[in-house]
Amino acid sequence: MIGYNLVTKQTTPQGSPVSNVMVAKALNIVKETYLAIVLDRSYGGPVIVASPDGGVDIEEVAESTPERVYKIPVDIFAGISHDAALDLARKLEFEGDAVEQAAGEILKLYELFVGVDATQVEINPFGLTDEGEVVCFDAKINFDDNAEFRQRDIFALSDTSESDPREIEAASYDLNYIGMDGNIACLVNGAGLAMATMDIIQLHGGSPANFLDVGGNVKEDQVERAFNILTRDPKVEAIFVNIFGGIVDCAVIASGIINACKKNKLTLPMVVRLKGTNVEAARDLLDNSGLDIMTFDLFNDAAAAAVKCVSK
């Protein structure tokens, strides 16, 4: 396996190169269930999602037999009681001595969830061996990025060898970057605005080249670094800056744009739409910069102009 590409549902069609192989003890599974603990905003805290039908995608179970999927909110302060864990083990259709074993595993998994600042602990399958042992056969754990200062040992294990170098570079500047296959670079603030920006570009017949979120506390130098990342993509033919200045000062964004354009001698078409805090000062800066930048007030008009830049 080492040296070859592994292709699964979670990889690209080209797959991911195998550089390490984990060897584990072989166990015979006689029962498979599903168990996950996730943070759920709609419940305002942790929720246990469980089903006696494990070993398959939980989405398939939820669609075909939704009554077989249990959702149990957990009080983040009280945690899970032993009785609640026993009840859940029975819902998962464990029997005999396996009920107490499964309950114990559930309690330990919740301790793990809280202890490592996880946003998701998913066990599939959570099952039983032919020797009557309850085992977490496969696991997926996601961690809260905001807890890195508390979980330094865990975050130090991060393997970036398969990550996009642009994502790694962006993260080092406190920027969020995701590369895509289009030709219109997008610089925005906030994930929601980023999604809306990509949607409206596609609505007008264009294709986004990336998702680059500068966040709410962006400084001029971060804007410059963001432009450096964007413009190194050879597919990019135009840049669309779409900022809603709530926390962000639009004038800071404008100054960063101007500095980036002058330092890097950018020649790509650029469309800028700024709204919110200090927007008038930002427009004055852009209008008096001597740069060929198209500014717009309306989101739809700006997106249409960005798509038009690459449609000529």
C-alpha positions as CSV (number, residue, x, y, z in Angstrom):
1,M,0.0,0.0,0.0
2,I,2.8,2.4,0.8
3,G,3.7,4.5,-2.2
4,Y,0.3,4.1,-3.9
5,N,-2.7,6.3,-3.9
6,L,-5.8,5.3,-1.8
7,V,-9.1,6.2,-3.4
8,T,-12.2,6.4,-1.2
9,K,-15.4,8.4,-0.9
10,Q,-13.5,10.9,1.2
11,T,-10.6,11.5,-1.3
12,T,-10.4,13.2,-4.7
13,P,-10.8,10.9,-7.7
14,Q,-6.9,10.8,-7.8
15,G,-6.8,9.6,-4.2
16,S,-4.3,10.3,-1.5
17,P,-0.8,9.0,-1.3
18,V,-0.2,6.3,1.4
19,S,2.9,7.1,3.5
20,N,1.9,5.2,6.7
21,V,0.0,2.0,7.5
22,M,-1.7,1.3,10.8
23,V,-1.7,-2.3,11.9
24,A,-4.4,-3.4,14.3
25,K,-5.5,-6.6,15.9
26,A,-8.1,-8.4,13.9
27,L,-11.5,-8.9,15.6
28,N,-14.6,-10.7,14.5
29,I,-17.6,-8.4,14.7
30,V,-21.0,-10.0,15.5
31,K,-22.9,-6.8,16.1
32,E,-22.6,-3.2,14.7
33,T,-24.2,-0.1,16.0
34,Y,-23.6,3.6,15.4
35,L,-22.7,6.2,18.1
36,A,-21.6,9.8,17.8
37,I,-21.4,12.8,20.2
38,V,-21.6,16.1,18.3
39,L,-22.0,19.8,19.2
40,D,-25.4,20.9,17.9
41,R,-26.3,24.6,17.8
42,S,-30.0,23.8,17.6
43,Y,-29.7,22.1,21.0
44,G,-27.1,24.6,22.3
45,G,-24.7,21.8,23.3
46,P,-23.7,18.2,22.9
47,V,-26.1,15.7,21.4
48,I,-25.7,12.0,21.2
49,V,-26.7,10.5,17.9
50,A,-27.1,6.7,18.0
51,S,-28.6,3.8,16.1
52,P,-28.7,0.1,16.5
53,D,-28.0,-0.1,12.7
54,G,-24.2,0.6,12.4
55,G,-21.5,-0.2,10.0
56,V,-23.2,1.9,7.2
57,D,-23.7,5.6,6.5
58,I,-25.9,7.1,9.2
59,E,-27.5,9.3,6.6
60,E,-28.8,6.1,4.8
61,V,-30.3,4.9,8.1
62,A,-31.9,8.3,8.9
63,E,-33.5,8.3,5.4
64,S,-34.8,4.8,5.3
65,T,-35.7,4.1,8.9
66,P,-35.6,7.4,10.8
67,E,-37.3,5.8,13.9
68,R,-34.0,3.8,14.3
69,V,-32.0,7.0,14.9
70,Y,-32.0,8.4,18.5
71,K,-31.0,12.0,19.3
72,I,-30.3,12.6,23.0
73,P,-29.3,16.2,24.1
74,V,-26.8,16.3,26.9
75,D,-26.5,19.0,29.6
76,I,-22.9,20.2,29.2
77,F,-22.6,20.9,32.9
78,A,-24.3,17.7,34.2
79,G,-22.9,15.3,31.6
80,I,-24.3,11.7,31.1
81,S,-25.5,9.7,34.0
82,H,-24.9,6.0,34.4
83,D,-28.6,5.3,34.1
84,A,-28.8,7.3,30.9
85,A,-25.8,5.4,29.5
86,L,-27.5,2.1,30.3
87,D,-30.7,3.2,28.7
88,L,-28.8,4.2,25.5
89,A,-27.0,0.8,25.5
90,R,-30.4,-0.9,25.6
91,K,-31.6,1.3,22.7
92,L,-28.6,0.1,20.8
93,E,-29.9,-3.4,21.4
94,F,-27.0,-4.7,23.4
95,E,-27.9,-7.6,25.7
96,G,-26.7,-9.3,28.8
97,D,-23.2,-8.3,30.1
98,A,-22.7,-6.2,27.0
99,V,-25.2,-3.6,28.3
100,E,-23.0,-2.6,31.2
101,Q,-19.9,-2.7,28.9
102,A,-21.5,-0.5,26.3
103,A,-22.7,2.0,29.0
104,G,-19.1,2.2,30.3
105,E,-17.8,2.9,26.9
106,I,-20.4,5.6,26.3
107,L,-19.4,7.4,29.6
108,K,-15.7,7.2,28.6
109,L,-16.4,8.6,25.2
110,Y,-18.3,11.5,26.6
111,E,-15.3,12.2,29.0
112,L,-13.1,12.1,25.9
113,F,-15.4,14.5,24.0
114,V,-15.2,17.1,26.7
115,G,-11.6,16.5,27.7
116,V,-10.1,17.1,24.2
117,D,-12.5,19.9,23.2
118,A,-14.0,17.8,20.5
119,T,-16.8,19.0,18.2
120,Q,-17.5,15.4,17.1
121,V,-16.6,11.9,18.3
122,E,-18.1,9.4,15.8
123,I,-17.8,5.6,16.4
124,N,-18.9,3.5,13.5
125,P,-19.1,0.7,14.1
126,F,-19.6,0.7,17.9
127,G,-19.9,-3.1,18.1
128,L,-19.6,-6.4,19.8
129,T,-17.0,-9.1,19.1
130,D,-17.6,-12.9,19.0
131,E,-16.0,-13.0,22.5
132,G,-18.6,-10.6,23.9
133,E,-16.4,-7.6,24.1
134,V,-17.8,-4.1,23.3
135,V,-15.3,-2.3,21.0
136,C,-15.0,1.1,19.3
137,F,-13.9,-0.4,16.0
138,D,-13.5,2.8,14.0
139,A,-13.5,6.4,15.1
140,K,-13.5,9.9,13.7
141,I,-12.8,12.9,16.0
142,N,-12.9,16.6,15.1
143,F,-11.5,19.2,17.4
144,D,-12.5,22.8,18.1
145,D,-9.9,25.0,16.5
146,N,-10.5,27.7,19.1
147,A,-9.3,25.2,21.8
148,E,-5.8,24.9,20.2
149,F,-4.2,26.8,23.1
150,R,-5.6,24.1,25.5
151,Q,-4.8,21.1,23.2
152,R,-1.4,21.9,21.9
153,D,-0.2,18.2,22.0
154,I,-3.2,17.1,19.9
155,F,-2.8,20.0,17.3
156,A,0.9,19.3,17.1
157,L,0.0,15.9,15.6
158,S,-1.6,17.6,12.6
159,D,-0.4,16.1,9.3
160,T,-0.3,18.8,6.6
161,S,1.5,16.7,4.0
162,E,-1.7,16.2,2.1
163,S,-3.1,19.7,2.6
164,D,-3.1,22.4,0.0
165,P,0.0,24.6,0.7
166,R,-2.1,27.7,0.1
167,E,-4.4,26.6,3.0
168,I,-1.5,26.1,5.3
169,E,0.0,29.5,4.4
170,A,-3.3,31.2,4.8
171,A,-3.8,29.6,8.2
172,S,-0.4,30.9,9.3
173,Y,-1.7,34.4,8.7
174,D,-5.1,33.7,10.4
175,L,-6.9,33.5,7.1
176,N,-9.2,30.8,5.9
177,Y,-8.5,29.6,2.3
178,I,-10.1,26.8,0.3
179,G,-9.0,26.3,-3.4
180,M,-11.6,25.6,-6.1
181,D,-11.5,25.0,-9.8
182,G,-12.9,28.4,-11.1
183,N,-11.3,31.6,-12.4
184,I,-12.8,34.3,-10.1
185,A,-10.9,34.8,-6.9
186,C,-13.1,35.8,-3.9
187,L,-11.9,37.8,-0.9
188,V,-14.6,38.1,1.7
189,N,-15.1,38.3,5.5
190,G,-17.3,35.6,7.1
191,A,-18.2,32.1,6.0
192,G,-21.8,33.0,5.3
193,L,-20.9,35.9,3.0
194,A,-18.3,33.7,1.3
195,M,-21.0,31.0,0.5
196,A,-23.4,33.7,-0.7
197,T,-20.6,35.2,-2.9
198,M,-19.8,31.9,-4.5
199,D,-23.5,31.2,-5.1
200,I,-24.2,34.5,-6.8
201,I,-21.1,34.2,-9.0
202,Q,-22.4,30.8,-10.2
203,L,-25.9,32.3,-10.6
204,H,-24.4,34.8,-13.1
205,G,-22.6,32.0,-15.0
206,G,-19.2,32.3,-13.4
207,S,-17.1,30.0,-11.3
208,P,-15.3,30.8,-8.1
209,A,-11.6,30.0,-7.8
210,N,-11.5,29.9,-4.0
211,F,-13.0,30.7,-0.7
212,L,-10.8,33.2,1.2
213,D,-12.2,34.5,4.4
214,V,-10.1,37.3,6.1
215,G,-12.2,37.2,9.3
216,G,-13.4,40.0,11.5
217,N,-10.1,41.4,12.9
218,V,-8.2,41.7,9.7
219,K,-5.3,44.1,9.4
220,E,-3.8,45.7,6.3
221,D,-0.8,43.3,6.1
222,Q,-3.2,40.3,6.1
223,V,-5.1,41.8,3.2
224,E,-1.8,42.0,1.3
225,R,-0.9,38.4,2.2
226,A,-4.4,37.3,1.1
227,F,-3.8,38.9,-2.3
228,N,-0.5,37.3,-2.6
229,I,-2.1,33.9,-2.1
230,L,-5.0,34.7,-4.5
231,T,-2.8,35.9,-7.4
232,R,-0.4,33.0,-7.3
233,D,-3.2,30.8,-8.7
234,P,-2.6,30.6,-12.5
235,K,-6.3,30.0,-13.1
236,V,-7.4,33.3,-11.6
237,E,-8.5,35.8,-14.2
238,A,-10.3,38.3,-12.0
239,I,-10.6,39.2,-8.3
240,F,-13.9,39.9,-6.5
241,V,-13.6,41.6,-3.1
242,N,-16.9,41.5,-1.1
243,I,-16.7,42.9,2.4
244,F,-19.4,43.7,4.9
245,G,-17.8,45.9,7.5
246,G,-19.5,45.2,10.8
247,I,-16.4,44.5,12.9
248,V,-14.1,45.1,9.9
249,D,-13.1,48.6,9.0
250,C,-13.7,49.0,5.2
251,A,-10.9,51.6,5.1
252,V,-8.4,49.0,6.4
253,I,-9.5,46.7,3.6
254,A,-9.2,49.5,1.0
255,S,-5.7,50.4,2.2
256,G,-4.6,46.7,2.0
257,I,-6.0,46.4,-1.5
258,I,-4.1,49.5,-2.7
259,N,-0.8,48.4,-1.1
260,A,-1.1,44.9,-2.5
261,C,-1.9,46.2,-6.0
262,K,1.1,48.6,-6.0
263,K,3.6,46.2,-4.4
264,N,2.7,43.3,-6.7
265,K,1.9,45.4,-9.8
266,L,-1.4,43.6,-10.2
267,T,-3.0,43.7,-13.6
268,L,-5.9,41.4,-13.1
269,P,-9.4,43.0,-13.3
270,M,-10.7,43.7,-9.8
271,V,-14.3,44.3,-8.6
272,V,-14.7,45.7,-5.1
273,R,-18.0,45.9,-3.1
274,L,-17.7,47.3,0.4
275,K,-20.6,48.0,2.8
276,G,-20.6,49.1,6.5
277,T,-18.1,50.6,8.8
278,N,-16.1,53.6,7.4
279,V,-17.2,52.7,3.8
280,E,-17.1,56.3,2.6
281,A,-13.5,56.7,3.6
282,A,-12.7,53.4,1.9
283,R,-14.4,54.5,-1.3
284,D,-12.4,57.8,-1.3
285,L,-9.1,55.8,-0.9
286,L,-10.0,53.5,-3.8
287,D,-11.2,56.3,-6.0
288,N,-8.1,58.4,-5.4
289,S,-5.6,55.5,-5.7
290,G,-5.1,55.8,-9.4
291,L,-5.8,52.1,-9.8
292,D,-8.2,50.6,-12.2
293,I,-10.6,49.1,-9.7
294,M,-14.4,48.8,-10.3
295,T,-16.4,49.6,-7.2
296,F,-20.0,48.8,-6.6
297,D,-22.6,49.4,-4.0
298,L,-25.0,46.5,-4.8
299,F,-24.0,42.8,-4.3
300,N,-25.7,41.6,-7.5
301,D,-24.2,44.3,-9.7
302,A,-20.7,43.6,-8.3
303,A,-21.0,39.8,-8.9
304,A,-22.3,40.4,-12.5
305,A,-19.4,42.7,-13.2
306,A,-16.9,40.1,-11.9
307,V,-18.3,37.4,-14.1
308,K,-18.3,39.8,-17.1
309,C,-14.6,40.4,-16.6
310,V,-13.8,36.7,-17.3
311,S,-16.4,36.4,-20.1
312,K,-14.9,38.8,-22.5
